[in-house]
Amino acid sequence: MAYAAAVTGGWSGLVCLVLYGIARLLGVPMEVETAAGMAVVPWFAVLLLPLIAAEIGAIASLIVRGRRGAGRIVFWVGTLIAIASFVPLAVQPDDVLWSTRIWLGVMHVITWILVVPQIARIVGDSEPGKHEEREVIYT
């Protein structure tokens, strides 16, 4: 599970880092409100946060591993967490440009696309009866 999270989170981080570079080249300030005031989102955070989120999600998904419906549970809980991750972007003060919010939101979506379905599929493979052979009766 940790390997799948490292691969999906790593690819997500790399894709997000490329998007971050494109946004910065286009003049998007990538400044957000922090406890210390306005600050530019650092490039290494864009690279590492998807990886960290994937690893935490993979470890948390082990709670339902081997249970019926585990894949669906992981998929929908991961989706709800991804949706909730937009809240900090939505509640940023007016000083944070919408271009920054949109680029960061796209990065959240990419991380969801690359991580959640894959982890859900792997956990879903552990469901009871998932790999039982079924007898086909031809009449």
N, CA, C and O atoms as CSV, one atom per row, in Angstrom:
chain,resi,resn,atom,element,x,y,z
A,1,MET,N,N,0.826,-1.184,0.000
A,1,MET,CA,C,0.000,0.000,0.000
A,1,MET,C,C,0.875,1.254,0.000
A,1,MET,O,O,0.586,2.223,-0.701
A,2,ALA,N,N,1.943,1.223,0.791
A,2,ALA,CA,C,2.841,2.376,0.854
A,2,ALA,C,C,3.500,2.624,-0.501
A,2,ALA,O,O,3.733,3.769,-0.891
A,3,TYR,N,N,3.798,1.535,-1.213
A,3,TYR,CA,C,4.415,1.683,-2.534
A,3,TYR,C,C,3.452,2.352,-3.517
A,3,TYR,O,O,3.840,3.260,-4.253
A,4,ALA,N,N,2.199,1.902,-3.524
A,4,ALA,CA,C,1.195,2.504,-4.409
A,4,ALA,C,C,0.998,3.983,-4.081
A,4,ALA,O,O,0.858,4.814,-4.978
A,5,ALA,N,N,0.988,4.298,-2.796
A,5,ALA,CA,C,0.846,5.696,-2.391
A,5,ALA,C,C,2.063,6.514,-2.819
A,5,ALA,O,O,1.926,7.663,-3.239
A,6,ALA,N,N,3.249,5.923,-2.714
A,6,ALA,CA,C,4.467,6.642,-3.123
A,6,ALA,C,C,4.457,6.909,-4.627
A,6,ALA,O,O,4.837,7.990,-5.077
A,7,VAL,N,N,4.020,5.917,-5.394
A,7,VAL,CA,C,3.998,6.085,-6.854
A,7,VAL,C,C,2.934,7.108,-7.258
A,7,VAL,O,O,3.229,8.044,-8.001
A,8,THR,N,N,1.703,6.937,-6.776
A,8,THR,CA,C,0.638,7.853,-7.184
A,8,THR,C,C,0.856,9.254,-6.617
A,8,THR,O,O,0.655,10.250,-7.311
A,9,GLY,N,N,1.266,9.322,-5.356
A,9,GLY,CA,C,1.544,10.625,-4.749
A,9,GLY,C,C,2.745,11.302,-5.377
A,9,GLY,O,O,2.764,12.521,-5.544
A,10,GLY,N,N,3.751,10.508,-5.725
A,10,GLY,CA,C,4.940,11.062,-6.388
A,10,GLY,C,C,4.617,11.639,-7.756
A,10,GLY,O,O,5.046,12.743,-8.091
A,11,TRP,N,N,3.855,10.882,-8.548
A,11,TRP,CA,C,3.450,11.404,-9.858
A,11,TRP,C,C,2.576,12.636,-9.719
A,11,TRP,O,O,2.715,13.595,-10.478
A,12,SER,N,N,1.688,12.608,-8.761
A,12,SER,CA,C,0.836,13.769,-8.530
A,12,SER,C,C,1.676,14.988,-8.165
A,12,SER,O,O,1.457,16.085,-8.678
A,13,GLY,N,N,2.641,14.779,-7.271
A,13,GLY,CA,C,3.526,15.881,-6.892
A,13,GLY,C,C,4.297,16.441,-8.069
A,13,GLY,O,O,4.449,17.656,-8.195
A,14,LEU,N,N,4.790,15.557,-8.937
A,14,LEU,CA,C,5.534,16.017,-10.113
A,14,LEU,C,C,4.643,16.786,-11.081
A,14,LEU,O,O,5.043,17.827,-11.601
A,15,VAL,N,N,3.437,16.275,-11.324
A,15,VAL,CA,C,2.500,16.982,-12.215
A,15,VAL,C,C,2.134,18.338,-11.617
A,15,VAL,O,O,2.087,19.341,-12.330
A,16,CYS,N,N,1.875,18.369,-10.322
A,16,CYS,CA,C,1.531,19.633,-9.660
A,16,CYS,C,C,2.705,20.611,-9.695
A,16,CYS,O,O,2.501,21.817,-9.828
A,17,LEU,N,N,3.921,20.104,-9.578
A,17,LEU,CA,C,5.098,20.971,-9.647
A,17,LEU,C,C,5.236,21.590,-11.041
A,17,LEU,O,O,5.595,22.761,-11.165
A,18,VAL,N,N,4.958,20.822,-12.072
A,18,VAL,CA,C,4.981,21.361,-13.440
A,18,VAL,C,C,3.915,22.442,-13.588
A,18,VAL,O,O,4.178,23.503,-14.156
A,19,LEU,N,N,2.705,22.173,-13.076
A,19,LEU,CA,C,1.644,23.186,-13.133
A,19,LEU,C,C,2.019,24.438,-12.359
A,19,LEU,O,O,1.740,25.558,-12.788
A,20,TYR,N,N,2.653,24.234,-11.217
A,20,TYR,CA,C,3.112,25.367,-10.402
A,20,TYR,C,C,4.099,26.220,-11.209
A,20,TYR,O,O,4.003,27.448,-11.219
A,21,GLY,N,N,5.037,25.565,-11.878
A,21,GLY,CA,C,6.003,26.297,-12.697
A,21,GLY,C,C,5.334,27.061,-13.820
A,21,GLY,O,O,5.699,28.202,-14.100
A,22,ILE,N,N,4.357,26.442,-14.467
A,22,ILE,CA,C,3.624,27.120,-15.544
A,22,ILE,C,C,2.877,28.326,-14.982
A,22,ILE,O,O,2.903,29.408,-15.570
A,23,ALA,N,N,2.212,28.138,-13.844
A,23,ALA,CA,C,1.466,29.244,-13.223
A,23,ALA,C,C,2.400,30.401,-12.898
A,23,ALA,O,O,2.083,31.558,-13.173
A,24,ARG,N,N,3.548,30.087,-12.314
A,24,ARG,CA,C,4.500,31.149,-11.967
A,24,ARG,C,C,5.012,31.856,-13.220
A,24,ARG,O,O,5.170,33.077,-13.211
A,25,LEU,N,N,5.274,31.109,-14.303
A,25,LEU,CA,C,5.711,31.716,-15.562
A,25,LEU,C,C,4.636,32.621,-16.152
A,25,LEU,O,O,4.946,33.616,-16.807
A,26,LEU,N,N,3.382,32.278,-15.920
A,26,LEU,CA,C,2.270,33.096,-16.409
A,26,LEU,C,C,1.981,34.288,-15.512
A,26,LEU,O,O,1.095,35.090,-15.810
A,27,GLY,N,N,2.721,34.413,-14.412
A,27,GLY,CA,C,2.572,35.564,-13.536
A,27,GLY,C,C,1.598,35.389,-12.390
A,27,GLY,O,O,1.263,36.360,-11.713
A,28,VAL,N,N,1.135,34.168,-12.159
A,28,VAL,CA,C,0.237,33.917,-11.023
A,28,VAL,C,C,1.076,34.017,-9.749
A,28,VAL,O,O,2.084,33.320,-9.628
A,29,PRO,N,N,0.685,34.869,-8.795
A,29,PRO,CA,C,1.539,35.096,-7.622
A,29,PRO,C,C,1.642,33.901,-6.677
A,29,PRO,O,O,2.635,33.784,-5.960
A,30,MET,N,N,0.659,33.021,-6.654
A,30,MET,CA,C,0.643,31.849,-5.772
A,30,MET,C,C,0.860,32.245,-4.314
A,30,MET,O,O,1.537,31.542,-3.564
A,31,GLU,N,N,0.284,33.368,-3.926
A,31,GLU,CA,C,0.343,33.836,-2.534
A,31,GLU,C,C,-0.950,33.477,-1.827
A,31,GLU,O,O,-2.042,33.679,-2.358
A,32,VAL,N,N,-0.812,32.939,-0.619
A,32,VAL,CA,C,-1.967,32.601,0.212
A,32,VAL,C,C,-1.763,33.191,1.600
A,32,VAL,O,O,-0.650,33.535,1.997
A,33,GLU,N,N,-2.870,33.297,2.322
A,33,GLU,CA,C,-2.827,33.806,3.688
A,33,GLU,C,C,-2.356,32.692,4.614
A,33,GLU,O,O,-2.874,31.577,4.571
A,34,THR,N,N,-1.378,33.000,5.445
A,34,THR,CA,C,-0.896,32.060,6.459
A,34,THR,C,C,-1.012,32.736,7.819
A,34,THR,O,O,-1.442,33.886,7.914
A,35,ALA,N,N,-0.631,32.030,8.854
A,35,ALA,CA,C,-0.671,32.608,10.199
A,35,ALA,C,C,0.269,33.803,10.307
A,35,ALA,O,O,0.041,34.702,11.116
A,36,ALA,N,N,1.323,33.816,9.498
A,36,ALA,CA,C,2.294,34.903,9.535
A,36,ALA,C,C,1.995,35.997,8.514
A,36,ALA,O,O,2.781,36.933,8.369
A,37,GLY,N,N,0.875,35.892,7.806
A,37,GLY,CA,C,0.539,36.868,6.776
A,37,GLY,C,C,0.578,36.226,5.402
A,37,GLY,O,O,0.573,35.001,5.284
A,38,MET,N,N,0.618,37.050,4.362
A,38,MET,CA,C,0.651,36.547,2.996
A,38,MET,C,C,2.020,35.920,2.712
A,38,MET,O,O,3.054,36.479,3.076
A,39,ALA,N,N,2.013,34.761,2.061
A,39,ALA,CA,C,3.257,34.079,1.713
A,39,ALA,C,C,3.060,33.310,0.412
A,39,ALA,O,O,1.973,32.806,0.127
A,40,VAL,N,N,4.130,33.231,-0.365
A,40,VAL,CA,C,4.115,32.453,-1.602
A,40,VAL,C,C,4.178,30.971,-1.239
A,40,VAL,O,O,4.967,30.562,-0.387
A,41,VAL,N,N,3.347,30.183,-1.888
A,41,VAL,CA,C,3.377,28.735,-1.670
A,41,VAL,C,C,4.730,28.235,-2.171
A,41,VAL,O,O,5.064,28.453,-3.336
A,42,PRO,N,N,5.515,27.574,-1.325
A,42,PRO,CA,C,6.837,27.110,-1.762
A,42,PRO,C,C,6.730,25.918,-2.718
A,42,PRO,O,O,5.822,25.095,-2.595
A,43,TRP,N,N,7.656,25.834,-3.661
A,43,TRP,CA,C,7.623,24.779,-4.668
A,43,TRP,C,C,7.720,23.394,-4.043
A,43,TRP,O,O,7.096,22.448,-4.525
A,44,PHE,N,N,8.503,23.270,-2.968
A,44,PHE,CA,C,8.674,21.949,-2.372
A,44,PHE,C,C,7.389,21.471,-1.689
A,44,PHE,O,O,7.168,20.267,-1.561
A,45,ALA,N,N,6.539,22.411,-1.251
A,45,ALA,CA,C,5.243,22.021,-0.677
A,45,ALA,C,C,4.348,21.438,-1.760
A,45,ALA,O,O,3.626,20.469,-1.525
A,46,VAL,N,N,4.399,22.031,-2.944
A,46,VAL,CA,C,3.603,21.548,-4.074
A,46,VAL,C,C,4.057,20.140,-4.470
A,46,VAL,O,O,3.246,19.320,-4.901
A,47,LEU,N,N,5.324,19.872,-4.325
A,47,LEU,CA,C,5.869,18.554,-4.657
A,47,LEU,C,C,5.571,17.522,-3.571
A,47,LEU,O,O,5.219,16.384,-3.878
A,48,LEU,N,N,5.711,17.913,-2.307
A,48,LEU,CA,C,5.631,16.950,-1.210
A,48,LEU,C,C,4.228,16.712,-0.649
A,48,LEU,O,O,3.925,15.598,-0.222
A,49,LEU,N,N,3.379,17.719,-0.639
A,49,LEU,CA,C,2.052,17.549,-0.031
A,49,LEU,C,C,1.201,16.457,-0.694
A,49,LEU,O,O,0.533,15.709,0.020
A,50,PRO,N,N,1.199,16.334,-2.032
A,50,PRO,CA,C,0.448,15.208,-2.615
A,50,PRO,C,C,0.997,13.850,-2.176
A,50,PRO,O,O,0.232,12.910,-1.958
A,51,LEU,N,N,2.305,13.748,-2.047
A,51,LEU,CA,C,2.926,12.501,-1.598
A,51,LEU,C,C,2.540,12.190,-0.153
A,51,LEU,O,O,2.197,11.054,0.174
A,52,ILE,N,N,2.596,13.190,0.696
A,52,ILE,CA,C,2.229,13.003,2.107
A,52,ILE,C,C,0.752,12.640,2.230
A,52,ILE,O,O,0.389,11.745,2.994
A,53,ALA,N,N,-0.099,13.339,1.476
A,53,ALA,CA,C,-1.545,13.045,1.515
A,53,ALA,C,C,-1.822,11.622,1.040
A,53,ALA,O,O,-2.658,10.925,1.615
A,54,ALA,N,N,-1.122,11.189,-0.008
A,54,ALA,CA,C,-1.314,9.828,-0.519
A,54,ALA,C,C,-0.899,8.786,0.516
A,54,ALA,O,O,-1.593,7.786,0.704
A,55,GLU,N,N,0.221,9.013,1.182
A,55,GLU,CA,C,0.693,8.063,2.190
A,55,GLU,C,C,-0.274,7.999,3.381
A,55,GLU,O,O,-0.592,6.913,3.866
A,56,ILE,N,N,-0.732,9.149,3.844
A,56,ILE,CA,C,-1.688,9.169,4.959
A,56,ILE,C,C,-2.978,8.471,4.551
A,56,ILE,O,O,-3.533,7.686,5.320
A,57,GLY,N,N,-3.456,8.755,3.347
A,57,GLY,CA,C,-4.673,8.115,2.860
A,57,GLY,C,C,-4.526,6.605,2.729
A,57,GLY,O,O,-5.443,5.857,3.068
A,58,ALA,N,N,-3.379,6.159,2.241
A,58,ALA,CA,C,-3.147,4.723,2.092
A,58,ALA,C,C,-3.103,4.034,3.448
A,58,ALA,O,O,-3.675,2.958,3.624
A,59,ILE,N,N,-2.433,4.646,4.387
A,59,ILE,CA,C,-2.362,4.060,5.734
A,59,ILE,C,C,-3.755,4.028,6.366
A,59,ILE,O,O,-4.140,3.029,6.973
A,60,ALA,N,N,-4.504,5.114,6.222
A,60,ALA,CA,C,-5.859,5.169,6.782
A,60,ALA,C,C,-6.778,4.153,6.116
A,60,ALA,O,O,-7.677,3.616,6.762
A,61,SER,N,N,-6.563,3.885,4.833
A,61,SER,CA,C,-7.430,2.944,4.125
A,61,SER,C,C,-7.249,1.509,4.613
A,61,SER,O,O,-8.107,0.660,4.371
A,62,LEU,N,N,-6.154,1.235,5.289
A,62,LEU,CA,C,-5.936,-0.112,5.822
A,62,LEU,C,C,-6.961,-0.478,6.893
A,62,LEU,O,O,-7.137,-1.655,7.210
A,63,ILE,N,N,-7.635,0.525,7.450
A,63,ILE,CA,C,-8.671,0.279,8.461
A,63,ILE,C,C,-9.788,-0.596,7.893
A,63,ILE,O,O,-10.331,-1.448,8.597
A,64,VAL,N,N,-10.130,-0.385,6.621
A,64,VAL,CA,C,-11.237,-1.126,6.022
A,64,VAL,C,C,-10.773,-2.274,5.127
A,64,VAL,O,O,-11.599,-2.959,4.524
A,65,ARG,N,N,-9.499,-2.486,5.038
A,65,ARG,CA,C,-8.965,-3.546,4.188
A,65,ARG,C,C,-9.532,-4.902,4.606
A,65,ARG,O,O,-9.557,-5.244,5.789
A,66,GLY,N,N,-9.983,-5.659,3.615
A,66,GLY,CA,C,-10.524,-6.983,3.879
A,66,GLY,C,C,-12.000,-7.005,4.226
A,66,GLY,O,O,-12.558,-8.073,4.480
A,67,ARG,N,N,-12.634,-5.862,4.240
A,67,ARG,CA,C,-14.070,-5.801,4.551
A,67,ARG,C,C,-14.869,-5.666,3.257
A,67,ARG,O,O,-14.370,-5.190,2.238
A,68,ARG,N,N,-16.100,-6.093,3.333
A,68,ARG,CA,C,-16.985,-5.961,2.176
A,68,ARG,C,C,-17.222,-4.475,1.885
A,68,ARG,O,O,-17.491,-3.696,2.799
A,69,GLY,N,N,-17.121,-4.093,0.628
A,69,GLY,CA,C,-17.327,-2.698,0.228
A,69,GLY,C,C,-16.144,-1.793,0.519
A,69,GLY,O,O,-16.286,-0.571,0.477
A,70,ALA,N,N,-14.975,-2.361,0.813
A,70,ALA,CA,C,-13.808,-1.554,1.190
A,70,ALA,C,C,-13.402,-0.568,0.091
A,70,ALA,O,O,-13.066,0.581,0.377
A,71,GLY,N,N,-13.434,-1.013,-1.145
A,71,GLY,CA,C,-13.054,-0.128,-2.252
A,71,GLY,C,C,-13.957,1.080,-2.366
A,71,GLY,O,O,-13.491,2.205,-2.544
A,72,ARG,N,N,-15.259,0.836,-2.262
A,72,ARG,CA,C,-16.223,1.952,-2.338
A,72,ARG,C,C,-16.060,2.891,-1.158
A,72,ARG,O,O,-16.142,4.109,-1.314
A,73,ILE,N,N,-15.829,2.328,0.029
A,73,ILE,CA,C,-15.651,3.169,1.216
A,73,ILE,C,C,-14.448,4.080,1.038
A,73,ILE,O,O,-14.533,5.284,1.282
A,74,VAL,N,N,-13.324,3.506,0.611
A,74,VAL,CA,C,-12.109,4.307,0.422
A,74,VAL,C,C,-12.320,5.353,-0.665
A,74,VAL,O,O,-11.886,6.496,-0.524
A,75,PHE,N,N,-12.981,4.966,-1.744
A,75,PHE,CA,C,-13.217,5.919,-2.829
A,75,PHE,C,C,-14.044,7.106,-2.356
A,75,PHE,O,O,-13.674,8.255,-2.595
A,76,TRP,N,N,-15.158,6.838,-1.689
A,76,TRP,CA,C,-16.056,7.926,-1.303
A,76,TRP,C,C,-15.521,8.743,-0.135
A,76,TRP,O,O,-15.716,9.958,-0.098
A,77,VAL,N,N,-14.854,8.108,0.816
A,77,VAL,CA,C,-14.243,8.889,1.909
A,77,VAL,C,C,-13.106,9.743,1.349
A,77,VAL,O,O,-12.961,10.906,1.724
A,78,GLY,N,N,-12.298,9.168,0.448
A,78,GLY,CA,C,-11.234,9.944,-0.189
A,78,GLY,C,C,-11.776,11.108,-0.997
A,78,GLY,O,O,-11.182,12.186,-1.025
A,79,THR,N,N,-12.901,10.888,-1.653
A,79,THR,CA,C,-13.539,11.955,-2.425
A,79,THR,C,C,-14.049,13.060,-1.500
A,79,THR,O,O,-13.882,14.243,-1.795
A,80,LEU,N,N,-14.663,12.681,-0.397
A,80,LEU,CA,C,-15.142,13.686,0.567
A,80,LEU,C,C,-13.978,14.488,1.153
A,80,LEU,O,O,-14.084,15.701,1.332
A,81,ILE,N,N,-12.886,13.819,1.445
A,81,ILE,CA,C,-11.704,14.530,1.958
A,81,ILE,C,C,-11.158,15.475,0.901
A,81,ILE,O,O,-10.753,16.594,1.216
A,82,ALA,N,N,-11.143,15.033,-0.354
A,82,ALA,CA,C,-10.675,15.904,-1.439
A,82,ALA,C,C,-11.567,17.139,-1.575
A,82,ALA,O,O,-11.075,18.250,-1.777
A,83,ILE,N,N,-12.866,16.939,-1.464
A,83,ILE,CA,C,-13.793,18.079,-1.533
A,83,ILE,C,C,-13.550,19.016,-0.351
A,83,ILE,O,O,-13.536,20.237,-0.510
A,84,ALA,N,N,-13.362,18.439,0.827
A,84,ALA,CA,C,-13.105,19.257,2.023
A,84,ALA,C,C,-11.796,20.035,1.898
A,84,ALA,O,O,-11.642,21.084,2.522
A,85,SER,N,N,-10.853,19.532,1.099
A,85,SER,CA,C,-9.574,20.229,0.949
A,85,SER,C,C,-9.719,21.557,0.206
A,85,SER,O,O,-8.800,22.376,0.199
A,86,PHE,N,N,-10.876,21.764,-0.416
A,86,PHE,CA,C,-11.120,23.039,-1.096
A,86,PHE,C,C,-11.547,24.142,-0.132
A,86,PHE,O,O,-11.484,25.321,-0.481
A,87,VAL,N,N,-11.973,23.784,1.057
A,87,VAL,CA,C,-12.448,24.785,2.019
A,87,VAL,C,C,-11.386,25.837,2.322
A,87,VAL,O,O,-11.700,27.027,2.291
A,88,PRO,N,N,-10.133,25.451,2.617
A,88,PRO,CA,C,-9.128,26.491,2.876
A,88,PRO,C,C,-8.923,27.440,1.688
A,88,PRO,O,O,-8.614,28.615,1.882
A,89,LEU,N,N,-9.094,26.936,0.469
A,89,LEU,CA,C,-8.981,27.819,-0.701
A,89,LEU,C,C,-10.164,28.773,-0.787
A,89,LEU,O,O,-10.008,29.937,-1.155
A,90,ALA,N,N,-11.339,28.276,-0.448
A,90,ALA,CA,C,-12.554,29.084,-0.555
A,90,ALA,C,C,-12.618,30.186,0.489
A,90,ALA,O,O,-13.202,31.239,0.238
A,91,VAL,N,N,-12.030,29.963,1.652
A,91,VAL,CA,C,-12.142,30.942,2.731
A,91,VAL,C,C,-10.926,31.878,2.814
A,91,VAL,O,O,-10.761,32.603,3.795
A,92,GLN,N,N,-10.096,31.857,1.798
A,92,GLN,CA,C,-8.973,32.789,1.778
A,92,GLN,C,C,-9.506,34.225,1.680
A,92,GLN,O,O,-10.570,34.449,1.104
A,93,PRO,N,N,-8.782,35.184,2.234
A,93,PRO,CA,C,-9.250,36.575,2.159
A,93,PRO,C,C,-9.204,37.094,0.720
A,93,PRO,O,O,-8.624,36.465,-0.165
A,94,ASP,N,N,-9.821,38.240,0.514
A,94,ASP,CA,C,-9.891,38.826,-0.822
A,94,ASP,C,C,-8.526,39.168,-1.404
A,94,ASP,O,O,-8.397,39.339,-2.616
A,95,ASP,N,N,-7.512,39.270,-0.561
A,95,ASP,CA,C,-6.154,39.558,-1.043
A,95,ASP,C,C,-5.594,38.420,-1.888
A,95,ASP,O,O,-4.696,38.637,-2.701
A,96,VAL,N,N,-6.110,37.220,-1.705
A,96,VAL,CA,C,-5.644,36.057,-2.475
A,96,VAL,C,C,-6.389,36.056,-3.805
A,96,VAL,O,O,-7.617,35.983,-3.839
A,97,LEU,N,N,-5.641,36.137,-4.891
A,97,LEU,CA,C,-6.250,36.208,-6.218
A,97,LEU,C,C,-6.932,34.898,-6.586
A,97,LEU,O,O,-6.519,33.820,-6.160
A,98,TRP,N,N,-7.990,35.018,-7.390
A,98,TRP,CA,C,-8.704,33.821,-7.828
A,98,TRP,C,C,-7.839,32.967,-8.738
A,98,TRP,O,O,-8.022,31.751,-8.796
A,99,SER,N,N,-6.910,33.570,-9.442
A,99,SER,CA,C,-6.014,32.770,-10.283
A,99,SER,C,C,-5.205,31.800,-9.422
A,99,SER,O,O,-5.005,30.648,-9.808
A,100,THR,N,N,-4.745,32.252,-8.272
A,100,THR,CA,C,-4.014,31.386,-7.355
A,100,THR,C,C,-4.924,30.279,-6.844
A,100,THR,O,O,-4.529,29.114,-6.810
A,101,ARG,N,N,-6.123,30.633,-6.453
A,101,ARG,CA,C,-7.069,29.631,-5.932
A,101,ARG,C,C,-7.395,28.568,-6.984
A,101,ARG,O,O,-7.465,27.378,-6.678
A,102,ILE,N,N,-7.590,29.013,-8.216
A,102,ILE,CA,C,-7.943,28.072,-9.285
A,102,ILE,C,C,-6.779,27.127,-9.577
A,102,ILE,O,O,-6.985,25.918,-9.685
A,103,TRP,N,N,-5.557,27.656,-9.706
A,103,TRP,CA,C,-4.399,26.791,-9.961
A,103,TRP,C,C,-4.206,25.787,-8.824
A,103,TRP,O,O,-3.938,24.612,-9.074
A,104,LEU,N,N,-4.338,26.241,-7.592
A,104,LEU,CA,C,-4.194,25.322,-6.459
A,104,LEU,C,C,-5.337,24.307,-6.440
A,104,LEU,O,O,-5.126,23.143,-6.098
A,105,GLY,N,N,-6.530,24.736,-6.803
A,105,GLY,CA,C,-7.664,23.819,-6.876
A,105,GLY,C,C,-7.459,22.741,-7.930
A,105,GLY,O,O,-7.802,21.579,-7.714
A,106,VAL,N,N,-6.898,23.129,-9.069
A,106,VAL,CA,C,-6.595,22.145,-10.116
A,106,VAL,C,C,-5.593,21.116,-9.590
A,106,VAL,O,O,-5.691,19.931,-9.909
A,107,MET,N,N,-4.644,21.564,-8.798
A,107,MET,CA,C,-3.675,20.634,-8.209
A,107,MET,C,C,-4.356,19.655,-7.256
A,107,MET,O,O,-3.974,18.486,-7.195
A,108,HIS,N,N,-5.350,20.115,-6.518
A,108,HIS,CA,C,-6.118,19.229,-5.638
A,108,HIS,C,C,-6.856,18.170,-6.464
A,108,HIS,O,O,-6.885,16.994,-6.102
A,109,VAL,N,N,-7.447,18.605,-7.572
A,109,VAL,CA,C,-8.184,17.678,-8.434
A,109,VAL,C,C,-7.235,16.635,-9.035
A,109,VAL,O,O,-7.567,15.450,-9.077
A,110,ILE,N,N,-6.083,17.059,-9.489
A,110,ILE,CA,C,-5.104,16.125,-10.057
A,110,ILE,C,C,-4.676,15.102,-9.015
A,110,ILE,O,O,-4.562,13.913,-9.316
A,111,THR,N,N,-4.441,15.556,-7.806
A,111,THR,CA,C,-4.061,14.618,-6.743
A,111,THR,C,C,-5.188,13.628,-6.492
A,111,THR,O,O,-4.929,12.439,-6.309
A,112,TRP,N,N,-6.424,14.090,-6.478
A,112,TRP,CA,C,-7.550,13.165,-6.306
A,112,TRP,C,C,-7.581,12.150,-7.447
A,112,TRP,O,O,-7.700,10.948,-7.210
A,113,ILE,N,N,-7.477,12.631,-8.674
A,113,ILE,CA,C,-7.560,11.749,-9.851
A,113,ILE,C,C,-6.481,10.668,-9.826
A,113,ILE,O,O,-6.752,9.512,-10.153
A,114,LEU,N,N,-5.279,11.034,-9.446
A,114,LEU,CA,C,-4.170,10.084,-9.492
A,114,LEU,C,C,-4.095,9.170,-8.275
A,114,LEU,O,O,-3.580,8.056,-8.376
A,115,VAL,N,N,-4.593,9.615,-7.135
A,115,VAL,CA,C,-4.385,8.853,-5.898
A,115,VAL,C,C,-5.622,8.060,-5.475
A,115,VAL,O,O,-5.537,6.843,-5.306
A,116,VAL,N,N,-6.743,8.706,-5.304
A,116,VAL,CA,C,-7.903,8.072,-4.661
A,116,VAL,C,C,-8.405,6.835,-5.409
A,116,VAL,O,O,-8.572,5.795,-4.773
A,117,PRO,N,N,-8.656,6.886,-6.722
A,117,PRO,CA,C,-9.158,5.672,-7.384
A,117,PRO,C,C,-8.172,4.501,-7.313
A,117,PRO,O,O,-8.585,3.347,-7.195
A,118,GLN,N,N,-6.886,4.792,-7.383
A,118,GLN,CA,C,-5.890,3.715,-7.340
A,118,GLN,C,C,-5.850,3.052,-5.962
A,118,GLN,O,O,-5.848,1.825,-5.862
A,119,ILE,N,N,-5.818,3.854,-4.912
A,119,ILE,CA,C,-5.800,3.291,-3.556
A,119,ILE,C,C,-7.105,2.528,-3.306
A,119,ILE,O,O,-7.091,1.459,-2.696
A,120,ALA,N,N,-8.231,3.075,-3.775
A,120,ALA,CA,C,-9.523,2.393,-3.603
A,120,ALA,C,C,-9.533,1.055,-4.343
A,120,ALA,O,O,-10.074,0.073,-3.834
A,121,ARG,N,N,-8.945,1.008,-5.528
A,121,ARG,CA,C,-8.902,-0.240,-6.281
A,121,ARG,C,C,-8.081,-1.292,-5.554
A,121,ARG,O,O,-8.482,-2.454,-5.472
A,122,ILE,N,N,-6.943,-0.891,-5.032
A,122,ILE,CA,C,-6.080,-1.834,-4.320
A,122,ILE,C,C,-6.774,-2.363,-3.069
A,122,ILE,O,O,-6.759,-3.566,-2.808
A,123,VAL,N,N,-7.380,-1.469,-2.299
A,123,VAL,CA,C,-8.096,-1.898,-1.097
A,123,VAL,C,C,-9.302,-2.748,-1.489
A,123,VAL,O,O,-9.624,-3.722,-0.808
A,124,GLY,N,N,-9.963,-2.385,-2.577
A,124,GLY,CA,C,-11.111,-3.157,-3.050
A,124,GLY,C,C,-10.754,-4.579,-3.429
A,124,GLY,O,O,-11.589,-5.476,-3.315
A,125,ASP,N,N,-9.529,-4.802,-3.879
A,125,ASP,CA,C,-9.088,-6.162,-4.216
A,125,ASP,C,C,-9.008,-7.063,-2.994
A,125,ASP,O,O,-8.921,-8.283,-3.132
A,126,SER,N,N,-9.035,-6.482,-1.800
A,126,SER,CA,C,-8.954,-7.285,-0.576
A,126,SER,C,C,-10.321,-7.696,-0.054
A,126,SER,O,O,-10.418,-8.387,0.961
A,127,GLU,N,N,-11.380,-7.275,-0.742
A,127,GLU,CA,C,-12.729,-7.580,-0.271
A,127,GLU,C,C,-12.982,-9.087,-0.298
A,127,GLU,O,O,-12.503,-9.782,-1.195
A,128,PRO,N,N,-13.732,-9.591,0.682
A,128,PRO,CA,C,-14.042,-11.022,0.709
A,128,PRO,C,C,-14.777,-11.453,-0.556
A,128,PRO,O,O,-15.714,-10.790,-1.002
A,129,GLY,N,N,-14.341,-12.563,-1.123
A,129,GLY,CA,C,-15.000,-13.106,-2.309
A,129,GLY,C,C,-14.662,-12.394,-3.594
A,129,GLY,O,O,-15.235,-12.713,-4.636
A,130,LYS,N,N,-13.767,-11.456,-3.559
A,130,LYS,CA,C,-13.444,-10.663,-4.747
A,130,LYS,C,C,-12.806,-11.523,-5.839
A,130,LYS,O,O,-13.053,-11.306,-7.026
A,131,HIS,N,N,-11.999,-12.483,-5.445
A,131,HIS,CA,C,-11.256,-13.265,-6.430
A,131,HIS,C,C,-11.692,-14.719,-6.491
A,131,HIS,O,O,-10.963,-15.567,-7.006
A,132,GLU,N,N,-12.877,-15.010,-5.969
A,132,GLU,CA,C,-13.379,-16.370,-6.069
A,132,GLU,C,C,-13.753,-16.661,-7.509
A,132,GLU,O,O,-14.289,-15.811,-8.220
A,133,GLU,N,N,-13.461,-17.862,-7.912
A,133,GLU,CA,C,-13.856,-18.260,-9.250
A,133,GLU,C,C,-15.340,-18.564,-9.236
A,133,GLU,O,O,-15.862,-19.195,-8.318
A,134,ARG,N,N,-15.988,-18.108,-10.257
A,134,ARG,CA,C,-17.420,-18.358,-10.379
A,134,ARG,C,C,-17.642,-19.396,-11.471
A,134,ARG,O,O,-17.058,-19.326,-12.552
A,135,GLU,N,N,-18.492,-20.347,-11.162
A,135,GLU,CA,C,-18.792,-21.375,-12.130
A,135,GLU,C,C,-19.801,-20.830,-13.114
A,135,GLU,O,O,-20.842,-20.294,-12.734
A,136,VAL,N,N,-19.480,-20.973,-14.371
A,136,VAL,CA,C,-20.377,-20.518,-15.421
A,136,VAL,C,C,-21.134,-21.735,-15.934
A,136,VAL,O,O,-20.534,-22.735,-16.328
A,137,ILE,N,N,-22.430,-21.639,-15.923
A,137,ILE,CA,C,-23.282,-22.743,-16.391
A,137,ILE,C,C,-23.888,-22.319,-17.713
A,137,ILE,O,O,-24.608,-21.325,-17.803
A,138,TYR,N,N,-23.575,-23.108,-18.746
A,138,TYR,CA,C,-24.127,-22.836,-20.063
A,138,TYR,C,C,-25.321,-23.734,-20.276
A,138,TYR,O,O,-25.241,-24.943,-20.056
A,139,THR,N,N,-26.400,-23.172,-20.691
A,139,THR,CA,C,-27.581,-23.999,-20.942
A,139,THR,C,C,-27.915,-24.032,-22.397
A,139,THR,O,O,-28.883,-24.681,-22.793
